[in-house]
């Protein structure tokens, strides 16, 4: 007997896709089959850099290998600073009160499109505050939103949701409070000052608290949200969190403030245990640290923001939230696990820096790009330069140490303000994070995805951002 059920016929029909949806699904299908793991990606890029140095600079194998080894440990100090940003932000984002706010946010969307857009906005806003906070907050929001959608029957595509949670790291963070290039230039006697490329500290009022980066951030929030909305596949094509992650429904209850209780009851604790769990000792130090953190800005203004100040602030905020030294130590230990992949890969990318600087490859690339710049096109050239270099060196501070000096000099010669140079370069560095999976490692660990699962949509987003960024950097005045 023929089934005349209209609902059944509708289910059997293939959904009609928009051009944007077709692009997203086509790229995602291919990337899911071919995308390497983040570690293999770094290894392949090492060979690409070595081959480029051989072909472009005529460097021999011995020089290339020595340059690689010479750069291997060049980023240790900066790597530690970056890991601290990531870990301290992780500790803050996982506090029960913060997580309770995240769980409240998951109940706001009524459909998959709203969920994806909300996660994207949340990631981009918190990424502006701190790239580490945006990355971890976005990842937790992705995970919890995926679980809530699974329980409530909302159809959403989990890989695209993960891309939304990665948008702070891929678009807005370089214009925010934790901009690596900006924070380095705001530090007294920084490397570029020592080498004579710049003759003064460049305060945060020029690269974050300025109309130019603020307008860029606002426009990008709107455009990025629109792209996420348009990329959402039809409900029939959505794959939820259970397609990628095994959920234990009995262990998904929200954390509470009492979750970190010690194994022994207070009566059984030794004096050392009671001291280690003292909220008074931890609280006094945290309050003192927060007062000191605030006093820096009260006495020196917003321009006092730099990398060490930001890290100190997040350390003290975390200690203030947890109070107990033992509890803060435990949370810190758990947070370090999520950054282990980043710690592993930093030396390998530093080795790529060694190849590019030791053979002269980076000078050739930078000079070639900057030589064609005009006052009108310089922001676009800075964006492209930062984007290309970020593929090989996904460390904004490491990149800036290489090209920051020549870029600032070229910008000055063309009459480009330092703040505009930093902002244009910064979005290039952020933009190609949608291709290089290095900084997605903590997000992948939290969401349970593989790089190949989400980077098809990430690459699609990267391509769709190109015309927007080209136009806004060309037309927006500083």
C-alpha positions as CSV (number, residue, x, y, z in Angstrom):
1,X,0.0,0.0,0.0
2,X,1.3,3.4,-1.0
3,X,2.2,5.7,1.9
4,X,0.4,9.0,1.4
5,X,1.6,10.6,4.6
6,X,2.8,14.2,3.6
7,X,5.1,14.3,6.6
8,X,6.9,11.1,5.5
9,X,7.3,12.4,2.0
10,X,8.8,15.6,3.4
11,X,11.3,13.6,5.4
12,X,12.3,11.7,2.4
13,X,13.0,14.8,0.3
14,X,16.5,16.2,0.3
15,X,16.6,19.6,1.9
16,X,17.1,22.7,-0.4
17,X,20.4,24.3,0.5
18,X,21.4,27.9,0.0
19,X,24.7,28.7,-1.7
20,X,26.4,29.4,1.6
21,X,25.1,26.1,3.1
22,X,26.3,24.2,0.0
23,X,29.8,25.8,0.3
24,X,30.0,24.9,4.0
25,X,28.9,21.3,3.5
26,X,31.2,20.8,0.5
27,X,34.3,22.0,2.2
28,X,33.4,20.2,5.5
29,X,33.0,16.9,3.6
30,X,36.5,17.2,2.1
31,X,38.3,18.5,5.2
32,X,36.8,15.7,7.3
33,X,38.5,13.2,5.0
34,X,41.9,15.0,4.6
35,X,42.6,17.2,7.6
36,X,45.7,16.1,9.6
37,X,46.0,16.2,13.4
38,X,47.4,19.4,14.9
39,X,50.8,17.8,15.6
40,X,51.1,16.4,12.1
41,X,50.0,19.8,10.8
42,X,53.0,21.3,12.6
43,X,55.4,18.6,11.2
44,X,54.2,19.2,7.6
45,X,54.6,22.9,8.0
46,X,58.2,22.4,9.1
47,X,58.9,20.6,5.9
48,X,57.1,23.3,3.9
49,X,59.2,26.0,5.5
50,X,62.4,24.0,4.9
51,X,61.5,23.5,1.2
52,X,60.6,27.2,0.8
53,X,64.0,28.2,2.4
54,X,65.8,25.8,0.0
55,X,64.0,27.1,-3.1
56,X,63.8,30.8,-2.2
57,X,67.0,31.4,-0.3
58,X,69.2,28.7,-1.7
59,X,69.8,27.4,1.9
60,X,71.4,24.0,2.2
61,X,70.1,21.1,4.4
62,X,72.8,21.7,7.0
63,X,71.9,25.4,7.4
64,X,68.2,24.7,7.5
65,X,68.6,22.0,10.2
66,X,70.8,24.2,12.3
67,X,68.4,27.1,11.9
68,X,65.6,24.8,13.0
69,X,67.5,23.7,16.1
70,X,68.6,27.2,16.9
71,X,65.0,28.4,17.1
72,X,63.6,25.4,18.9
73,X,63.7,27.0,22.3
74,X,63.4,30.7,21.3
75,X,59.8,31.1,22.6
76,X,60.1,29.6,26.1
77,X,59.4,32.8,28.0
78,X,56.6,33.9,25.7
79,X,55.2,30.3,25.6
80,X,55.0,30.4,29.4
81,X,53.1,33.7,29.3
82,X,50.7,32.3,26.7
83,X,50.1,29.1,28.7
84,X,49.4,31.2,31.8
85,X,46.8,33.2,30.0
86,X,45.2,30.0,28.8
87,X,45.3,28.2,32.1
88,X,44.3,31.1,34.4
89,X,41.4,31.9,32.0
90,X,40.4,28.2,32.1
91,X,40.3,28.2,35.9
92,X,38.1,31.2,35.9
93,X,35.7,29.8,33.3
94,X,35.3,26.5,35.2
95,X,34.3,28.1,38.5
96,X,30.9,26.8,39.5
97,X,29.3,30.3,39.5
98,X,30.7,31.1,36.0
99,X,29.6,27.6,34.8
100,X,26.1,28.3,36.3
101,X,26.0,31.4,34.1
102,X,27.0,29.3,31.1
103,X,24.2,26.8,31.8
104,X,21.7,29.7,32.0
105,X,22.8,30.9,28.6
106,X,22.2,27.4,27.1
107,X,18.5,27.8,27.9
108,X,18.0,31.0,26.0
109,X,18.0,29.7,22.3
110,X,14.8,28.3,20.9
111,X,16.4,26.7,17.8
112,X,19.8,25.6,16.4
113,X,20.5,28.9,14.5
114,X,19.9,30.9,17.7
115,X,22.2,28.6,19.6
116,X,25.0,28.9,17.1
117,X,24.8,32.7,16.9
118,X,24.6,33.0,20.7
119,X,27.8,30.9,21.2
120,X,29.5,33.0,18.5
121,X,28.7,36.3,20.2
122,X,29.7,34.9,23.6
123,X,33.0,33.7,22.3
124,X,33.8,37.0,20.4
125,X,32.9,39.2,23.4
126,X,34.9,37.2,26.0
127,X,37.7,36.8,23.4
128,X,37.9,40.6,23.3
129,X,38.5,40.5,27.1
130,X,41.0,37.7,27.0
131,X,41.8,35.3,24.2
132,X,42.3,32.5,26.8
133,X,39.0,33.3,28.4
134,X,37.2,33.5,25.1
135,X,38.6,30.2,23.9
136,X,37.8,28.2,27.1
137,X,34.5,30.0,27.8
138,X,33.5,29.3,24.1
139,X,34.5,25.7,24.4
140,X,32.5,25.1,27.6
141,X,29.5,26.9,26.1
142,X,29.7,24.7,23.0
143,X,29.8,21.5,25.1
144,X,27.0,22.6,27.4
145,X,24.9,24.0,24.5
146,X,25.3,20.7,22.7
147,X,24.2,18.7,25.7
148,X,21.2,21.0,26.3
149,X,20.1,20.7,22.7
150,X,20.4,17.0,22.9
151,X,18.1,16.8,25.9
152,X,15.6,19.4,24.7
153,X,15.3,18.1,21.1
154,X,16.8,21.2,19.4
155,X,18.5,20.3,16.1
156,X,21.9,21.9,15.7
157,X,25.1,21.0,13.9
158,X,27.8,20.4,16.6
159,X,30.9,21.0,14.4
160,X,29.5,24.5,13.3
161,X,28.7,25.2,17.0
162,X,32.4,24.5,17.8
163,X,33.4,27.0,15.1
164,X,31.2,29.5,16.7
165,X,32.9,28.9,20.0
166,X,36.3,29.5,18.3
167,X,35.3,32.9,16.8
168,X,36.8,34.9,19.6
169,X,40.2,33.4,18.8
170,X,39.6,33.8,15.1
171,X,38.4,37.3,14.8
172,X,38.1,39.7,17.8
173,X,40.8,38.9,20.3
174,X,43.6,40.8,18.5
175,X,41.6,44.0,18.9
176,X,41.0,43.4,22.6
177,X,42.7,43.6,26.0
178,X,45.0,40.6,25.4
179,X,46.4,41.5,22.0
180,X,49.9,40.1,22.0
181,X,51.4,42.7,19.7
182,X,49.6,45.5,21.6
183,X,50.7,44.2,25.0
184,X,54.3,43.7,23.9
185,X,54.4,47.3,22.6
186,X,52.9,48.6,25.8
187,X,55.7,47.1,27.8
188,X,58.6,49.4,28.7
189,X,61.9,48.7,27.0
190,X,60.4,46.0,24.8
191,X,62.3,44.2,22.0
192,X,61.3,46.6,19.2
193,X,62.4,49.5,21.3
194,X,65.7,47.9,22.1
195,X,66.3,47.3,18.4
196,X,65.4,50.9,17.5
197,X,62.3,50.1,15.4
198,X,60.1,52.3,17.7
199,X,61.1,55.0,20.0
200,X,58.3,54.9,22.6
201,X,55.8,52.7,24.4
202,X,52.5,52.4,22.6
203,X,49.8,52.5,25.2
204,X,46.5,50.6,25.1
205,X,44.7,53.8,24.3
206,X,46.1,53.5,20.7
207,X,45.4,49.8,20.0
208,X,42.4,48.8,22.1
209,X,40.7,51.8,23.7
210,X,40.5,53.7,20.4
211,X,37.6,54.2,18.0
212,X,39.3,52.2,15.2
213,X,39.6,48.8,16.9
214,X,36.3,49.4,18.8
215,X,34.5,49.9,15.5
216,X,36.2,47.0,13.9
217,X,35.1,44.8,16.8
218,X,31.5,46.0,16.6
219,X,31.3,45.5,12.8
220,X,32.9,42.0,13.1
221,X,30.5,40.9,15.8
222,X,27.6,41.7,13.5
223,X,29.1,40.2,10.3
224,X,30.5,37.1,12.0
225,X,27.0,36.4,13.6
226,X,25.4,36.8,10.2
227,X,27.8,34.3,8.6
228,X,27.2,31.8,11.4
229,X,23.4,32.1,10.9
230,X,23.7,31.6,7.1
231,X,26.0,28.6,7.5
232,X,23.7,26.6,9.7
233,X,22.6,23.5,7.7
234,X,18.9,22.4,7.5
235,X,17.7,20.4,10.4
236,X,17.8,17.2,8.4
237,X,21.6,17.6,7.9
238,X,22.4,18.5,11.5
239,X,24.6,16.1,13.5
240,X,24.3,16.7,17.2
241,X,26.8,16.1,20.0
242,X,25.9,12.4,20.3
243,X,27.3,11.8,16.8
244,X,30.7,12.8,18.2
245,X,30.7,12.4,21.9
246,X,29.5,9.6,24.2
247,X,27.4,11.2,26.9
248,X,26.9,9.7,30.4
249,X,23.5,11.0,31.3
250,X,23.9,10.2,34.9
251,X,27.0,12.3,35.4
252,X,26.0,15.6,33.8
253,X,24.7,17.4,36.8
254,X,26.0,21.0,37.3
255,X,28.9,21.6,39.6
256,X,28.3,23.3,42.9
257,X,30.5,25.3,45.2
258,X,30.9,22.3,47.4
259,X,32.2,20.0,44.7
260,X,35.8,20.4,45.7
261,X,35.5,19.2,49.2
262,X,38.5,17.4,50.6
263,X,38.4,13.6,51.0
264,X,38.6,13.8,54.8
265,X,36.0,15.5,57.0
266,X,37.1,18.6,58.8
267,X,37.4,16.6,62.1
268,X,39.9,14.2,60.4
269,X,42.0,16.9,58.8
270,X,45.5,17.6,60.1
271,X,46.7,21.1,60.8
272,X,48.5,21.2,57.5
273,X,45.3,20.2,55.7
274,X,43.3,22.9,57.4
275,X,46.0,25.5,56.5
276,X,46.1,24.3,52.9
277,X,42.3,24.7,52.6
278,X,42.2,28.0,54.5
279,X,40.0,30.5,52.6
280,X,41.3,33.2,54.9
281,X,44.9,32.8,53.8
282,X,44.0,32.5,50.1
283,X,41.4,35.2,50.3
284,X,43.7,37.8,51.9
285,X,46.4,37.3,49.3
286,X,43.8,37.4,46.5
287,X,42.2,40.7,47.8
288,X,45.7,42.2,48.1
289,X,46.5,41.2,44.6
290,X,43.3,42.6,43.2
291,X,43.8,45.9,45.0
292,X,47.3,46.0,43.5
293,X,46.0,45.2,40.1
294,X,43.4,48.0,40.3
295,X,46.0,50.4,41.6
296,X,48.1,50.0,38.5
297,X,45.3,51.4,36.4
298,X,44.3,54.0,38.9
299,X,47.8,55.4,38.9
300,X,48.9,54.8,35.3
301,X,45.6,54.7,33.4
302,X,44.4,52.2,30.8
303,X,47.7,52.4,29.1
304,X,49.3,50.4,31.9
305,X,47.9,47.2,30.4
306,X,50.6,44.7,29.3
307,X,51.1,41.0,29.2
308,X,52.3,40.5,32.7
309,X,49.7,42.8,34.2
310,X,47.0,40.8,32.4
311,X,48.3,37.5,33.7
312,X,48.7,38.8,37.2
313,X,45.1,40.0,37.1
314,X,43.7,36.6,36.0
315,X,45.8,34.8,38.6
316,X,44.4,36.9,41.4
317,X,40.8,36.7,40.0
318,X,41.1,32.9,40.0
319,X,42.5,32.8,43.6
320,X,39.7,35.2,44.7
321,X,37.0,33.0,43.2
322,X,38.3,29.7,44.8
323,X,39.9,31.3,47.9
324,X,41.2,27.9,49.2
325,X,44.8,27.4,48.0
326,X,44.3,23.6,47.8
327,X,41.2,24.0,45.7
328,X,42.8,26.6,43.4
329,X,45.8,24.3,43.0
330,X,43.5,21.4,42.0
331,X,41.7,23.5,39.4
332,X,45.0,24.8,38.0
333,X,46.3,21.3,37.7
334,X,43.2,20.2,35.7
335,X,43.4,23.3,33.5
336,X,47.1,22.6,32.6
337,X,46.0,19.2,31.1
338,X,43.9,21.0,28.5
339,X,46.9,23.1,27.4
340,X,49.3,20.1,27.0
341,X,49.0,20.0,23.3
342,X,49.8,23.7,23.0
343,X,52.9,23.2,25.3
344,X,54.0,20.3,23.1
345,X,53.7,22.2,19.8
346,X,55.3,25.6,20.9
347,X,58.9,24.3,20.4
348,X,58.1,22.9,17.0
349,X,56.6,26.2,15.8
350,X,59.6,28.0,17.4
351,X,61.7,25.7,15.2
352,X,59.8,26.9,12.1
353,X,60.6,30.5,13.3
354,X,64.2,29.4,13.4
355,X,64.1,28.2,9.8
356,X,62.4,31.3,8.6
357,X,64.7,33.8,10.4
358,X,67.9,31.8,10.2
359,X,67.7,31.4,6.4
360,X,66.3,34.9,5.7
361,X,63.0,33.5,4.3
362,X,60.9,35.7,6.5
363,X,62.8,38.9,5.5
364,X,62.2,38.0,1.8
365,X,58.5,37.4,2.4
366,X,57.9,40.5,4.5
367,X,59.9,42.8,2.3
368,X,58.1,41.5,-0.8
369,X,54.7,42.2,0.7
370,X,55.4,45.5,2.3
371,X,57.2,46.9,-0.8
372,X,53.9,47.0,-2.7
373,X,52.0,48.7,0.1
374,X,50.6,52.3,-0.3
375,X,49.1,54.4,2.4
376,X,45.6,53.2,1.3
377,X,46.5,49.5,1.0
378,X,48.9,49.1,3.9
379,X,46.3,47.8,6.4
380,X,45.3,45.1,3.9
381,X,49.0,44.2,3.3
382,X,49.6,44.0,7.1
383,X,46.5,41.7,7.4
384,X,47.7,39.4,4.6
385,X,51.3,39.4,6.0
386,X,50.1,38.4,9.5
387,X,47.7,35.8,8.1
388,X,50.4,34.1,6.0
389,X,53.0,34.1,8.8
390,X,50.4,32.8,11.3
391,X,50.1,29.6,9.2
392,X,53.7,28.8,10.0
393,X,54.0,30.5,13.4
394,X,50.6,30.5,15.2
395,X,52.0,32.7,18.0
396,X,51.1,36.3,17.7
397,X,54.0,37.4,19.9
398,X,56.4,35.2,18.1
399,X,55.2,36.5,14.8
400,X,55.4,40.1,16.0
401,X,59.0,39.6,17.2
402,X,59.9,38.6,13.6
403,X,57.9,41.1,11.5
404,X,56.8,43.8,14.0
405,X,59.9,45.9,13.5
406,X,59.9,46.1,9.7
407,X,56.1,46.5,9.7
408,X,56.2,49.4,12.1
409,X,58.9,51.1,10.2
410,X,57.1,50.7,6.8
411,X,53.9,51.9,8.4
412,X,55.6,55.0,9.8
413,X,57.1,55.8,6.4
414,X,53.7,55.7,4.9
415,X,52.1,57.8,7.6
416,X,50.2,54.9,9.2
417,X,49.6,55.3,13.0
418,X,51.1,52.6,15.2
419,X,47.7,51.6,16.5
420,X,46.3,51.0,13.1
421,X,49.3,48.9,12.1
422,X,48.9,46.7,15.2
423,X,45.1,46.3,14.6
424,X,45.5,45.4,10.9
425,X,48.3,42.9,11.7
426,X,46.3,41.4,14.6
427,X,43.3,40.4,12.6
428,X,45.5,38.7,10.0
429,X,47.0,36.6,12.9
430,X,43.5,35.8,14.2
431,X,41.9,35.2,10.8
432,X,44.0,32.2,9.8
433,X,43.5,30.5,13.1
434,X,40.5,29.2,11.2
435,X,43.0,27.1,9.1
436,X,45.8,26.3,11.5
437,X,44.4,24.0,14.3
438,X,47.1,24.9,16.9
439,X,45.0,27.1,19.2
440,X,41.9,24.9,18.7
441,X,43.6,22.1,20.8
442,X,42.0,23.1,24.1
443,X,38.6,23.6,22.5
444,X,38.9,20.2,20.8
445,X,39.7,18.6,24.1
446,X,36.7,20.1,25.8
447,X,34.2,19.5,23.0
448,X,35.4,16.0,22.2
449,X,35.8,16.8,18.5
450,X,38.7,16.1,16.1
451,X,40.2,18.9,14.1
452,X,38.9,17.4,10.9
453,X,35.3,17.4,12.4
454,X,35.1,21.2,12.7
455,X,37.7,22.7,10.4
456,X,35.6,22.3,7.3
457,X,33.3,24.9,8.6
458,X,36.2,26.9,10.0
459,X,37.9,27.1,6.6
460,X,34.5,28.1,5.1
461,X,34.2,30.9,7.6
462,X,37.8,32.0,6.9
463,X,37.0,32.3,3.2
464,X,33.7,34.2,3.8
465,X,35.5,36.7,6.0
466,X,38.0,37.6,3.3
467,X,35.9,40.1,1.3
468,X,34.6,41.7,4.5
469,X,38.0,42.2,6.0
470,X,39.5,43.5,2.7
471,X,36.7,46.2,2.5
472,X,36.7,47.3,6.1
473,X,40.5,47.6,6.3
474,X,40.6,49.5,3.0
475,X,37.8,51.9,3.9
476,X,37.7,52.4,7.6
477,X,39.8,55.4,8.7
478,X,41.8,55.4,11.9
